[in-house]
């Protein structure tokens, strides 16, 4: 009851704040106030009722529908069925690989080659997360590398959550390194940036930021790190980790992963070659690999679908997409664009900083792809009014969406999936507040370093 009273008080204060905006010239329509209030209630509801996040998000969906903020067509569009199907395909692949003991095999191979050197082992896993995220996207990366980390932690009888969070930080950092992830692809297409542009501007900064993330994680999670090192030296003196599956499903698993990865990396080329709609092969590759996984599962298909696929996370994503869709449908983005032009007065550096960091803070509370999708039309409107927008505004937007998505447990698809992995495998709930404590440090330090490096290369954010 105390939490419910606090939530009602916060919502009432938020409504009063939005209404008072009319006194300073910020006039919002009733639907805009309603959509912003529902969104704020969603964020605070998740914070206060972390064990009932799914209930909170679908209560917010009910409010969106109840207030009539979305038409039937807008509701279906906001569900982002293509994203949900993409996630479902990757979940099916990860489920098959888990059933085939592929992650145990992967963990065994990593540890065998690194040996009993805990610092290097974590560094290799974080680098693998960055590279995987850059190549196949954050969703597949955290499922594969995170799965291996969980099995390593289980082998040493350690709580995997701290190490899983570290890999999430590395995965989100890697999603800025190339144009192959969902955020990178979206920005590349809208800003007409090439893969080589990403290799020139985004990849080096992402690698430098990963080094910073590694050392901050080592400092913040020092007790867990020390426990991990002791377990490695105590139980792993031979430098090997048992492979329960004896590598029996390794060849099939590697072929499946390689085929899916190749299709994800070259999906745009395949789409152009076959004259397919944009991103159709991106979703098709994931679903195709999922279908192959079901075939390989044989008689265990029902078990795999019921017990291995994280339906909770899929439902959470769908609800979150719908609520954020209410913001766009009610024209909140147009209001933000107008305020952005007034606030920066057309100064390129001020515009770049405002857009980049605003995208970052928004990404901390909604899926980063949605934050980017919300700001890209804002930039288009600003350009349409003749305001100078240097190309670096897109790079800082990219870094804000990915690096600052590390701030909270709902900042990106990767974060939400990692929370689901820990909960589903019986390792406990990753709560919002503990994540926020380290997430603020990681995200602000990463974004600050990226801003500085970008500013040095672009004449202090006026070109490039």
LOMARLUM-57710 format. One record per residue: x, y, z of N, C-alpha, C in turn. Coordinates in steps of 0.05 Angstrom, whole numbers, padded with zeros to 5 digits, always signed. Atoms other than C-alpha are relative to their C-alpha. Layout:
BEGIN
XYZXYZXYZ ...
***
This chain:
BEGIN
+00016-00024+00000+00000+00000+00000+00017+00025+00000 -00018-00023+00000+00058+00047+00014+00011+00006-00028 -00010-00003+00027+00086+00035-00055-00021+00011-00018 +00022-00010+00017+00018+00045-00087-00005+00029+00005 +00004-00028-00007+00009+00110-00050+00022+00018-00011 -00022-00016+00010+00078+00134-00070-00002+00002-00031 +00004-00001+00029+00064+00116-00143-00021+00020-00008 +00022-00019+00006-00001+00154-00143+00009+00029+00004 -00010-00027-00006+00033+00214-00111+00019+00010-00022 -00019-00007+00021+00089+00213-00164-00015+00007-00026 +00016-00005+00025+00038+00208-00221-00015+00026+00002 +00015-00025-00004-00003+00265-00192+00019+00024-00003 -00019-00021+00002+00059+00308-00186+00009+00004-00029 -00008-00002+00028+00079+00292-00257-00021+00014-00017 +00022-00013+00015+00011+00312-00284-00001+00029+00006 +00000-00028-00008+00014+00377-00245+00023+00015-00014 -00023-00012+00013+00084+00390-00274-00006+00005-00030 +00006-00003+00029+00060+00378-00346-00021+00022-00005 +00020-00020+00003-00001+00422-00336+00012+00028+00005 -00012-00026-00006+00042+00478-00307+00017+00010-00023 -00016-00009+00022+00082+00479-00371-00013+00021-00017 +00015-00020+00015+00028+00521-00402+00006+00028+00010 -00007-00026-00012+00049+00577-00355+00025+00011-00011 -00026-00009+00011+00118+00580-00388+00000-00004-00031 +00001+00001+00029+00094+00572-00460+00002-00028-00012 -00001+00027+00010+00098+00496-00465-00028-00012+00001 +00028+00008+00001+00028+00477-00486-00002-00029-00011 +00003+00028+00008+00014+00402-00488-00030-00006-00002 +00028+00008+00003-00051+00372-00513-00007-00022+00021 +00008+00021-00019-00091+00325-00469+00011-00027-00007 -00012+00026+00007-00069+00262-00508+00030-00001+00006 -00029+00000-00006+00004+00284-00501+00005-00002+00030 -00002+00002-00029-00004+00294-00426-00006-00028+00009 +00007+00028-00007-00038+00226-00421+00022-00020-00007 -00021+00019+00008+00016+00190-00460+00025+00003+00017 -00024-00005-00017+00073+00223-00421-00005-00010+00029 +00006+00009-00027+00038+00207-00355+00001-00030+00002 +00000+00029+00001+00028+00134-00374+00029-00010-00001 -00028+00008+00002+00101+00130-00394+00015+00004+00026 -00013-00005-00025+00125+00161-00329-00010-00020+00021 +00010+00020-00019+00079+00114-00289+00012-00027-00005 -00013+00025+00007+00109+00056-00327+00028-00002+00012 -00027+00000-00010+00180+00075-00308+00001-00003+00030 +00000+00001-00029+00164+00087-00235-00013-00026+00010 +00011+00025-00007+00121+00025-00233+00020-00023-00001 -00021+00020+00002+00179-00018-00257+00019+00003+00023 -00019-00005-00022+00224+00015-00205-00011-00010+00027 +00012+00007-00026+00175+00003-00147-00009-00029+00001 +00010+00027+00001+00148-00065-00169+00016-00017-00019 -00018+00014+00018+00208-00099-00200-00007-00029-00005 +00007+00028+00003+00182-00169-00189-00026-00004-00016 +00025+00001+00015+00118-00151-00226+00002+00018-00025 -00005-00018+00022+00148-00115-00286-00020-00006-00024 +00018+00006+00022+00105-00152-00336-00028+00010+00006 +00026-00011-00008+00042-00134-00297-00001+00030-00004 -00002-00029+00002+00064-00061-00295-00002+00009-00029 +00000-00009+00028+00078-00056-00370-00026-00005-00014 +00025+00005+00013+00013-00088-00391-00023+00015+00013 +00019-00019-00012-00025-00045-00342+00002+00027-00015 -00004-00025+00015+00006+00014-00379-00012-00003-00028 +00013+00005+00026-00016-00017-00445-00030+00003+00002 +00029-00003-00004-00087-00022-00418-00008+00029+00002 +00006-00028-00002-00084+00052-00401+00002+00014-00027 -00003-00011+00027-00059+00070-00471-00025-00006-00016 +00024+00008+00015-00117+00031-00501-00025+00014+00012 +00023-00012-00013-00167+00058-00450-00004+00029-00006 +00002-00029+00007-00150+00131-00465-00002+00005-00030 +00003-00003+00029-00154+00117-00540+00023+00014-00013 -00023-00014+00011-00084+00141-00554+00010-00012-00026 -00009+00013+00024-00073+00091-00610-00024-00010-00015 +00020+00012+00017-00118+00073-00668+00007-00030-00003 -00007+00028+00004-00123-00002-00684+00024-00004-00017 -00024+00003+00018-00073+00006-00741+00026+00009+00014 -00024-00009-00014-00025+00046-00697+00007-00020+00022 -00005+00019-00020-00032-00006-00642+00015-00024-00011 -00013+00023+00013-00012-00063-00689+00028+00008-00008 -00027-00009+00008+00046-00022-00716+00019+00004+00023 -00017-00005-00024+00071-00003-00647+00010-00026+00013 -00008+00025-00012+00075-00076-00627+00027-00010-00011 -00026+00007+00012+00136-00082-00673+00003-00030-00003 +00001+00029+00003+00119-00152-00694+00026-00011-00013 -00025+00009+00012+00182-00155-00737+00022-00004+00021 -00020+00003-00021+00226-00143-00676-00006-00024+00018 +00007+00023-00017+00187-00194-00635+00007-00026-00014 -00006+00024+00015+00195-00246-00690+00030-00005-00001 -00029+00002+00001+00269-00231-00695+00010-00011+00027 -00007+00009-00026+00276-00241-00620-00008-00030+00004 +00009+00027-00003+00235-00305-00622+00019-00020-00015 -00018+00017+00015+00281-00334-00676+00026-00005+00015 -00026+00003-00015+00344-00320-00635-00004-00015+00025 +00006+00016-00024+00311-00348-00573-00001-00030-00006 +00002+00028+00008+00296-00413-00610+00027-00012-00005 -00027+00009+00005+00368-00418-00633+00015-00005+00027 -00013+00002-00026+00394-00405-00562-00011-00023+00016 +00013+00023-00014+00344-00456-00534+00011-00026-00010 -00011+00025+00011+00368-00510-00581+00029-00004+00009 -00028+00002-00008+00441-00494-00566+00003-00007+00029 -00002+00007-00028+00428-00498-00492-00007-00030+00004 +00007+00028-00002+00393-00565-00500+00023-00018-00009 -00022+00016+00011+00452-00590-00541+00026+00003+00015 -00023-00005-00017+00501-00568-00486+00022+00015-00015 -00020-00016+00015+00534-00520-00536+00014+00020+00017 -00012-00021-00017+00546-00467-00484+00021-00011+00019 -00020+00013-00016+00582-00516-00439+00026-00005-00017 -00022+00005+00018+00625-00534-00499+00015+00026-00006 -00013-00026+00005+00638-00460-00515+00016+00010+00024 -00014-00008-00025+00656-00445-00443+00025-00016+00004 -00024+00017-00004+00703-00504-00441+00022+00008-00019 -00021-00008+00020+00739-00482-00505+00013+00027+00008 -00011-00026-00008+00747-00410-00480+00019-00003+00023 -00017+00003-00024+00774-00431-00412+00025-00016-00006 -00023+00017+00007+00820-00485-00442+00022+00017-00013 -00019-00015+00015+00853-00434-00487+00012+00023+00017 -00009-00022-00017+00858-00378-00435+00016-00010+00024 -00013+00011-00023+00879-00422-00377-00009+00013+00026 +00009-00010-00026+00873-00406-00303+00009+00029+00005 -00007-00029-00003+00880-00330-00312-00026+00015+00000 +00027-00011-00002+00815-00299-00287-00003+00027-00013 +00002-00027+00012+00830-00227-00309-00002-00003-00031 +00000+00003+00029+00846-00249-00380-00025-00014-00009 +00025+00014+00008+00786-00296-00381-00023+00019-00002 +00022-00019+00002+00737-00240-00365+00005+00020-00023 -00006-00018+00022+00773-00194-00414-00007-00013-00027 +00006+00014+00025+00767-00246-00469-00030-00002-00004 +00029+00002+00002+00693-00256-00454-00012+00027-00007 +00011-00026+00006+00680-00181-00455+00007+00008-00029 -00007-00006+00028+00718-00174-00521-00017-00016-00019 +00017+00017+00016+00679-00233-00549-00028+00011-00002 +00026-00013+00000+00615-00198-00528-00001+00024-00019 -00001-00024+00017+00636-00134-00563+00000-00008-00030 -00002+00009+00028+00655-00170-00628-00026-00012-00009 +00025+00013+00008+00593-00213-00628-00022+00020-00004 +00020-00020+00003+00549-00153-00617+00003+00017-00025 -00006-00015+00024+00583-00115-00673-00007-00015-00025 +00004+00016+00024+00574-00173-00721-00029-00009-00003 +00027+00012+00002+00506-00204-00705-00021+00015+00017 +00020-00015-00016+00473-00153-00658+00001-00009+00029 -00002+00004-00029+00465-00148-00583-00016-00023+00010 +00017+00022-00010+00409-00199-00576+00013-00027-00002 -00014+00025+00003+00446-00258-00605+00025-00001+00016 -00026+00000-00015+00511-00236-00572-00004-00007+00029 +00003+00006-00029+00484-00236-00501-00010-00028+00005 +00010+00028-00003+00448-00302-00511+00023-00019-00002 -00022+00019+00004+00511-00336-00535+00022+00004+00021 -00022-00005-00019+00566-00303-00493-00010-00001+00029 +00012+00001-00027+00520-00294-00432-00005-00029+00008 +00004+00028-00007+00501-00368-00436+00026-00014+00008 -00025+00011-00007+00574-00387-00435+00009+00009+00028 -00009-00011-00026+00588-00342-00375-00016-00013+00023 +00016+00013-00020+00530-00372-00336+00010-00028+00006 -00010+00028-00005+00558-00442-00346+00027+00001+00013 -00025-00003-00014+00627-00419-00325-00004+00005+00030 +00005-00007-00028+00599-00388-00262-00012-00024+00015 +00011+00024-00012+00558-00451-00248+00021-00020+00006 -00022+00019-00004+00620-00493-00255+00016+00006+00025 -00015-00008-00023+00654-00453-00201-00018+00006+00024 +00019-00004-00022+00591-00448-00158+00000+00029+00009 +00000-00028-00006+00590-00372-00163-00026+00013-00009 +00024-00015+00009+00533-00321-00170+00008+00013-00026 -00008-00010+00027+00535-00304-00245-00009+00029-00005 +00012-00026+00007+00496-00238-00241+00021+00022-00004 -00019-00021+00005+00556-00191-00232+00015-00003-00027 -00014+00004+00025+00592-00223-00291-00018+00002-00024 +00019-00003+00022+00530-00225-00333-00005+00030-00006 +00003-00029+00003+00521-00150-00321+00025+00012-00015 -00024-00010+00014+00594-00138-00343-00002-00006-00029 +00002+00007+00029+00581-00175-00408-00022+00016-00014 +00020-00018+00012+00518-00134-00419+00013+00027-00007 -00014-00025+00006+00561-00071-00413+00017-00002-00025 -00017+00004+00023+00610-00099-00464-00017-00004-00025 +00017+00005+00023+00554-00122-00510-00012+00026-00011 +00011-00026+00008+00521-00053-00511+00022+00018-00012 -00022-00015+00011+00589-00022-00523+00006-00009-00029 -00005+00011+00027+00599-00068-00583-00021+00007-00020 +00021-00006+00019+00532-00051-00613+00004+00027-00014 -00007-00025+00014+00561+00018-00630+00023-00002-00019 -00025+00002+00015+00622-00010-00665-00005-00005-00030 +00004+00005+00028+00589-00027-00731-00028+00007-00009 +00027-00006+00010+00529-00016-00776-00017-00024-00002 +00015+00025+00003+00505-00087-00769-00022-00004+00020 +00021+00002-00020+00464-00080-00706-00025+00016-00007 +00025-00015+00006+00392-00053-00705+00004+00030+00002 -00004-00029-00003+00413+00016-00679+00018+00010-00022 -00019-00009+00020+00473+00021-00726-00012+00001-00028 +00012+00001+00026+00433+00000-00787-00020+00023-00004 +00020-00021+00002+00377+00049-00772+00013+00028-00004 -00013-00026+00003+00425+00108-00764+00015+00001-00027 -00015+00000+00026+00467+00087-00825-00018+00006-00023 +00018-00004+00023+00407+00086-00871-00011+00029+00000 +00011-00027-00002+00377+00152-00846+00021+00021-00006 -00021-00020+00003+00443+00189-00845+00018-00005-00024 -00016+00007+00023+00471+00155-00908+00029-00003+00007 -00027+00007-00009+00532+00129-00872+00008-00028-00010 -00009+00026+00010+00574+00071-00899+00013-00016+00022 -00013+00017-00019+00605+00012-00864+00028+00011+00006 -00027-00011-00004+00673+00044-00874-00001+00025+00018 +00003-00023-00018+00648+00107-00840-00001-00010+00029 +00002+00011-00027+00631+00064-00779+00028-00010+00009 -00026+00009-00007+00700+00032-00781+00019+00023+00007 -00017-00023-00004+00731+00101-00783-00007+00015+00026 +00009-00017-00022+00689+00136-00729-00009-00016+00025 +00013+00014-00023+00652+00085-00686+00017-00022+00012 -00014+00024-00010+00696+00023-00681+00023+00008+00019 -00022-00007-00018+00759+00057-00651-00010+00011+00027 +00010-00011-00026+00719+00095-00599-00013-00022+00017 +00012+00022-00015+00680+00032-00580+00021-00017+00014 -00021+00016-00012+00745-00006-00568+00013+00014+00023 -00012-00016-00022+00774+00050-00525-00020+00000+00024 +00020+00000-00022+00709+00053-00485-00001-00027+00014 +00000+00026-00013+00711-00022-00474+00022-00003+00021 -00022+00001-00019+00778-00015-00440-00008+00014+00026 +00010-00015-00024+00747+00037-00393-00021-00016+00015 +00021+00016-00013+00687-00008-00380+00012-00023+00015 -00013+00023-00013+00733-00066-00363+00011+00008+00027 -00013-00009-00025+00772-00027-00310-00021+00010+00021 +00021-00009-00019+00709+00005-00279-00014-00025+00011 +00013+00024-00010+00676-00064-00275+00018-00015+00019 -00018+00013-00018+00738-00093-00243+00001+00013+00027 +00000-00015-00025+00737-00038-00191-00026-00004+00015 +00026+00000-00013+00663-00038-00177-00008-00028+00010 +00007+00028-00008+00654-00114-00175+00024-00014+00012 -00025+00011-00012+00720-00125-00138-00005-00025+00017 +00005+00024-00016+00690-00174-00087-00007-00025-00017 +00008+00023+00018+00658-00218-00141+00024-00008-00016 -00024+00006+00017+00722-00213-00183+00020-00016+00017 -00018+00014-00018+00764-00235-00123-00009-00029+00005 +00011+00026-00004+00718-00293-00110+00003-00018-00024 -00004+00014+00024+00721-00313-00182+00029-00010-00004 -00029+00006+00003+00797-00311-00183+00007-00023+00019 -00006+00021-00019+00800-00354-00120-00011-00027-00009 +00013+00024+00010+00752-00405-00150+00016-00012-00023 -00015+00009+00023+00792-00409-00215+00026-00014+00009 -00025+00011-00009+00858-00421-00179-00004-00025+00018 +00005+00023-00018+00827-00470-00130-00010-00025-00015 +00013+00023+00013+00785-00514-00176+00009-00004-00029 -00005+00001+00028+00817-00502-00243+00030+00002-00005 -00029-00002+00002+00892-00511-00233+00010-00012-00026 -00009+00013+00025+00896-00555-00295-00005+00017-00025 +00006-00017+00023+00870-00500-00339-00021-00010-00019 +00021+00011+00016+00812-00541-00365-00027+00002+00014 +00027+00000-00010+00737-00540-00357-00014-00023-00013 +00012+00023+00012+00698-00604-00367-00021+00007-00021 +00020-00004+00021+00656-00609-00430-00020-00022+00002 +00020+00021-00005+00593-00648-00409-00010-00013-00025 +00010+00011+00025+00571-00657-00481+00022-00013-00016 -00023+00011+00015+00641-00679-00503+00001+00010-00029 -00001-00012+00027+00632-00633-00563-00017-00013-00020 +00016+00015+00019+00580-00679-00594-00017+00018-00018 +00017-00018+00016+00534-00622-00616+00014+00024-00009 -00015-00024+00006+00590-00573-00627+00000+00007-00030 -00002-00005+00029+00596-00581-00703-00027+00011-00010 +00026-00010+00008+00521-00573-00714-00005+00028+00011 +00004-00026-00012+00519-00515-00666+00015+00022-00013 -00016-00020+00013+00576-00478-00699-00010+00006-00028 +00011-00005+00027+00546-00488-00768-00025+00017+00001 +00025-00016-00003+00479-00461-00744+00006+00029+00007 -00007-00027-00008+00511-00401-00711+00013+00015-00022 -00014-00013+00022+00557-00387-00770-00020+00008-00023 +00019-00006+00021+00500-00391-00820-00018+00023+00007 +00017-00022-00009+00454-00346-00780+00016+00027+00000 -00016-00024-00002+00511-00296-00768+00006+00011-00028 -00006-00009+00027+00529-00294-00842-00024+00014-00012 +00024-00012+00011+00457-00279-00862-00007+00026+00014 +00006-00025-00014+00450-00226-00808+00020+00022-00010 -00020-00019+00009+00515-00192-00830-00006+00011-00028 +00003-00008+00028+00499-00192-00904-00030+00002-00008 +00029+00000+00006+00423-00185-00899-00007+00022-00020 +00007-00022+00018+00421-00118-00935+00009-00006-00029 -00009+00008+00027+00462-00145-00994-00018-00021-00012 +00018+00021+00009+00417-00206-00999-00027+00013-00008 +00026-00013+00006+00355-00161-00997+00002+00015-00026 -00003-00015+00025+00382-00117-01053+00002-00019-00024 -00004+00020+00022+00402-00178-01095-00026-00013-00008 +00025+00014+00005+00334-00211-01088-00024+00020-00002 +00021-00020+00001+00295-00145-01089-00021-00004+00022 +00018+00005-00022+00265-00159-01021-00004+00026+00016 +00005-00023-00017+00234-00108-00973+00022+00004+00021 -00021-00006-00020+00280-00073-00924-00004-00016+00026 -00002+00015-00025+00300-00116-00864-00015-00027-00001 +00014+00025+00001+00260-00176-00889+00018-00024+00005 -00019+00021-00005+00322-00220-00891+00011+00000+00028 -00009-00002-00028+00342-00195-00822-00018-00017+00017 +00020+00015-00015+00278-00224-00793+00000-00029-00011 +00001+00027+00012+00279-00283-00842+00023-00017+00009 -00023+00015-00009+00349-00304-00822-00004-00011+00028 +00005+00008-00027+00330-00306-00749-00021-00022+00002 +00021+00020-00001+00265-00343-00760+00008-00026-00014 -00009+00024+00014+00298-00391-00810+00018-00016+00018 -00018+00014-00018+00352-00408-00760-00016-00012+00023 +00018+00011-00021+00297-00417-00707-00015-00025-00010 +00014+00023+00011+00259-00464-00753+00019-00025-00002 -00020+00021+00002+00323-00505-00765+00004-00012+00029 -00004+00009-00028+00332-00508-00689-00023-00018+00009 +00023+00017-00007+00262-00536-00681+00002-00028-00013 -00003+00025+00014+00276-00589-00733+00022-00018+00013 -00022+00015-00013+00341-00609-00699-00007-00010+00027 +00008+00008-00027+00306-00614-00632-00016-00026+00000 +00015+00025+00001+00264-00673-00656-00024-00001+00018 +00023+00004-00017+00215-00698-00605-00001+00019+00024 -00001-00018-00023+00237-00646-00554-00009+00029-00007 +00009-00026+00009+00205-00589-00593-00019+00013+00021 +00019-00011-00019+00148-00581-00543+00014+00009+00025 -00015-00008-00024+00195-00580-00484+00016+00025-00005 -00016-00024+00007+00239-00529-00519-00017+00025-00001 +00018-00023+00002+00181-00483-00534-00011+00009+00027 +00012-00006-00026+00151-00487-00465+00020+00009+00021 -00019-00005-00023+00212-00487-00420+00025+00016-00007 -00025-00013+00007+00268-00456-00459-00003+00029-00012 +00004-00027+00011+00239-00396-00497-00010+00019+00021 +00007-00020-00021+00233-00334-00454-00024+00017-00009 +00025-00014+00008+00161-00315-00469-00005+00025+00017 +00004-00023-00018+00161-00268-00409+00014+00025-00012 -00014-00022+00011+00214-00224-00441-00013+00010-00026 +00013-00008+00025+00179-00224-00509-00026+00016+00006 +00024-00015-00008+00114-00202-00475+00007+00028+00011 -00009-00026-00012+00151-00147-00437+00007+00019-00022 -00008-00017+00022+00182-00120-00501-00024+00010-00015 +00023-00008+00015+00116-00120-00537-00016+00022+00014 +00014-00020-00015+00082-00081-00482+00015+00027+00001 -00016-00024+00000+00140-00031-00478-00002+00015-00026 +00002-00012+00027+00137-00019-00553-00027+00015-00003 +00027-00012+00003+00062-00004-00549-00001+00027+00016 +00001-00024-00017+00070+00047-00492+00016+00022-00013 -00017-00020+00014+00127+00083-00529-00013+00009-00026 +00015-00007+00024+00085+00081-00592-00021+00022+00005 +00019-00021-00007+00034+00124-00555+00013+00027+00001 -00014-00026+00000+00086+00179-00547+00002+00011-00028 -00003-00008+00028+00099+00181-00622-00027+00007-00012 +00027-00004+00013+00025+00176-00641-00013+00026+00009 +00012-00025-00010+00006+00236-00597+00016+00025-00007 -00015-00024+00009+00060+00281-00627+00019+00011+00020 -00019-00010-00019+00106+00286-00568+00027+00007-00013 -00026-00005+00014+00167+00282-00615+00000+00027-00014 +00001-00027+00013+00144+00344-00652+00005+00022+00020 -00004-00020-00022+00142+00383-00587+00029+00001+00007 -00028+00001-00007+00212+00360-00571+00017+00013-00021 -00016-00012+00021+00238+00381-00639-00002+00031+00001 +00004-00029-00003+00209+00451-00630+00017+00011+00023 -00015-00009-00024+00240+00457-00561+00030-00002-00005 -00029+00003+00006+00307+00432-00588+00010+00023-00016 -00009-00022+00017+00311+00486-00640+00001+00026+00016 -00001-00024-00016+00293+00540-00590+00024-00001+00020 -00021+00002-00020+00342+00514-00538+00028+00003-00010 -00027-00001+00011+00403+00507-00582+00005+00024-00018 -00002-00024+00017+00389+00568-00626+00017-00006-00025 -00014+00007+00024+00420+00530-00685+00030-00003+00003 -00029+00004-00003+00489+00523-00655+00007-00030-00004 -00005+00029+00006+00519+00458-00684+00010-00016+00024 -00011+00015-00023+00559+00438-00622-00022-00004+00021 +00022+00002-00020+00500+00453-00575-00021-00020-00010 +00020+00019+00011+00453+00414-00621+00010-00028+00002 -00011+00027-00002+00500+00354-00624+00000-00010+00028 -00001+00008-00028+00510+00352-00549-00028-00005+00011 +00027+00003-00010+00436+00361-00535-00013-00026-00011 +00012+00023+00012+00414+00307-00584+00013-00026+00010 -00014+00023-00008+00468+00258-00565-00006-00009+00029 +00004+00007-00028+00460+00262-00490-00030-00004+00006 +00028+00005-00004+00384+00267-00494-00008-00028-00009 +00005+00027+00009+00382+00204-00535+00010-00020+00020 -00012+00018-00020+00427+00172-00483-00018-00003+00025 +00017+00002-00024+00383+00190-00423-00027-00013-00007 +00024+00013+00007+00321+00168-00461+00004-00030-00003 -00006+00028+00004+00355+00102-00479+00003-00015+00027 -00003+00013-00026+00366+00089-00405-00027-00011+00010 +00026+00008-00010+00291+00081-00396-00019-00013-00021 +00014+00014+00021+00266+00055-00463+00020-00015-00017 -00019+00014+00018+00296+00007-00514+00014+00020-00017 -00016-00020+00013+00353+00044-00547-00008+00004-00030 +00009-00003+00027+00326+00030-00617-00024+00019-00002 +00023-00017-00001+00262+00065-00598+00008+00029+00005 -00010-00027-00005+00301+00125-00571+00011+00012-00026 -00011-00010+00025+00338+00131-00637-00022+00005-00020 +00023-00004+00018+00274+00122-00676-00015+00026+00006 +00014-00024-00008+00244+00179-00636+00016+00025-00007 -00015-00024+00005+00302+00227-00647+00007+00005-00030 -00006-00003+00028+00316+00214-00721-00020+00018-00015 +00018-00019+00013+00252+00248-00744+00002+00028+00011 -00005-00027-00012+00268+00305-00696+00022+00014-00015 -00023-00012+00016+00335+00316-00732-00009+00007-00028 +00010-00006+00027+00299+00312-00799-00016+00026+00000 +00016-00025-00001+00251+00367-00777+00018+00024+00005 -00018-00021-00005+00308+00409-00751+00014+00008-00026 -00013-00005+00026+00344+00402-00818-00019+00014-00019 +00020-00011+00018+00280+00419-00855-00004+00030+00005 +00003-00028-00007+00280+00486-00819+00026+00016-00006 -00025-00014+00009+00350+00502-00847+00021+00002+00021 -00020+00000-00021+00389+00489-00783+00023-00018-00008 -00023+00016+00008+00460+00465-00795+00004-00024+00020 -00003+00024-00016+00468+00393-00770+00026-00015-00009 -00025+00014+00009+00540+00365-00773-00005-00030+00002 +00003+00029+00000+00547+00291-00787+00005-00013+00028 -00007+00011-00026+00576+00280-00718-00024-00001+00019 +00024+00002-00016+00506+00290-00689-00010-00029+00000 +00009+00028+00001+00491+00219-00713+00019-00018+00015 -00018+00016-00016+00554+00191-00682-00005+00002+00030 +00005-00004-00029+00539+00221-00614-00027-00012+00007 +00026+00014-00005+00467+00196-00621+00004-00030+00003 -00007+00028-00001+00495+00127-00634+00012-00008+00027 -00013+00006-00026+00540+00129-00573-00019+00004+00023 +00019-00004-00021+00485+00157-00530-00019-00023+00003 +00020+00021+00000+00436+00103-00550+00012-00026+00010 -00012+00025-00007+00485+00046-00539+00015+00001+00027 -00016-00002-00025+00533+00068-00483-00018+00006+00024 +00016-00007-00022+00480+00100-00440-00024-00019+00004 +00019+00022-00005+00433+00041-00450+00009-00018+00022 -00010+00016-00022+00478+00010-00397-00010+00011+00027 +00006-00013-00025+00449+00057-00344-00020-00016+00017 +00021+00014-00015+00387+00015-00325-00004-00027-00011 +00006+00028+00008+00362-00056-00330-00019-00001-00023 +00019+00000+00023+00312-00035-00384+00011+00018-00022 -00011-00019+00019+00360+00008-00425+00004-00011-00028 -00002+00012+00027+00366-00041-00484-00011-00028+00001 +00010+00027+00002+00342-00107-00509+00019-00019+00014 -00021+00017-00013+00407-00138-00484-00004-00001+00030 +00004-00002-00029+00394-00114-00413-00024-00017+00009 +00025+00014-00008+00323-00141-00410+00003-00030-00004 -00004+00028+00005+00344-00208-00440+00018-00012+00021 -00018+00010-00021+00401-00215-00390-00015-00004+00026 +00016+00003-00024+00352-00203-00333-00017-00025-00001 +00016+00024+00004+00307-00256-00362+00016-00025+00002 -00018+00024-00002+00365-00305-00368+00006-00007+00029 -00006+00005-00028+00384-00297-00296-00024-00010+00016 +00024+00008-00014+00313-00303-00271-00009-00028-00008 +00010+00025+00011+00294-00361-00316+00017-00024+00009 -00018+00022-00008+00355-00402-00295+00004-00002+00030 +00000+00003-00029+00342-00392-00221+00022+00014+00015 -00022-00015-00013+00398-00343-00205-00010+00025+00014 +00011-00023-00014+00351-00290-00178-00007+00023-00019 +00008-00023+00015+00322-00224-00201+00022+00022+00001 -00019-00023+00002+00368-00168-00225-00017+00025+00004 +00017-00023-00008+00337-00108-00190+00009+00026-00013 -00005-00026+00013+00332-00038-00219+00021+00017+00015 -00017-00018-00016+00366+00000-00162+00030-00009+00000 -00028+00008+00000+00430-00043-00156+00013+00004-00028 -00011-00004+00027+00439-00041-00232+00005+00030-00004 -00002-00029+00005+00428+00035-00232+00026+00010+00013 -00024-00010-00014+00485+00045-00182+00025-00003-00017 -00024+00003+00017+00538+00016-00227-00005+00010-00028 +00006-00009+00027+00501+00033-00291+00004+00030-00005 -00005-00029+00002+00505+00108-00278+00030+00005-00004 -00029-00005+00002+00580+00104-00269+00010-00009-00028 -00009+00010+00026+00591+00061-00331-00010+00017-00023 +00012-00014+00023+00544+00099-00377+00011+00029-00002 -00010-00028+00001+00566+00170-00357+00029+00001-00007 -00029+00000+00007+00640+00152-00360+00004-00007-00029 -00003+00008+00028+00632+00117-00427-00008+00022-00019 +00010-00021+00018+00591+00173-00458+00018+00024+00002 -00019-00023-00003+00638+00226-00429+00025-00004-00017 -00024+00006+00016+00699+00192-00460-00006+00001-00030 +00008+00000+00029+00663+00181-00527-00004+00029-00010 +00004-00028+00008+00642+00254-00529+00026+00015-00003 -00026-00014+00002+00713+00278-00515+00015-00009-00025 -00015+00010+00023+00744+00232-00568-00013+00010-00026 +00014-00009+00024+00691+00252-00619+00005+00030-00004 -00004-00029+00002+00699+00326-00603+00028+00007-00010 -00028-00005+00009+00775+00323-00613+00002-00004-00030 -00002+00007+00029+00766+00292-00682-00017+00017-00018 +00019-00014+00017+00710+00338-00706+00000+00030+00005 -00001-00029-00004+00733+00408-00688-00021+00008+00021 +00018-00006-00022+00693+00406-00623-00029+00000-00009 +00028+00006+00007+00629+00377-00653-00012+00020-00019 +00011-00018+00020+00622+00425-00711+00000-00012-00028 -00001+00012+00026+00637+00378-00768+00004-00031+00004 -00007+00029-00002+00652+00304-00785-00024-00018+00004 
***
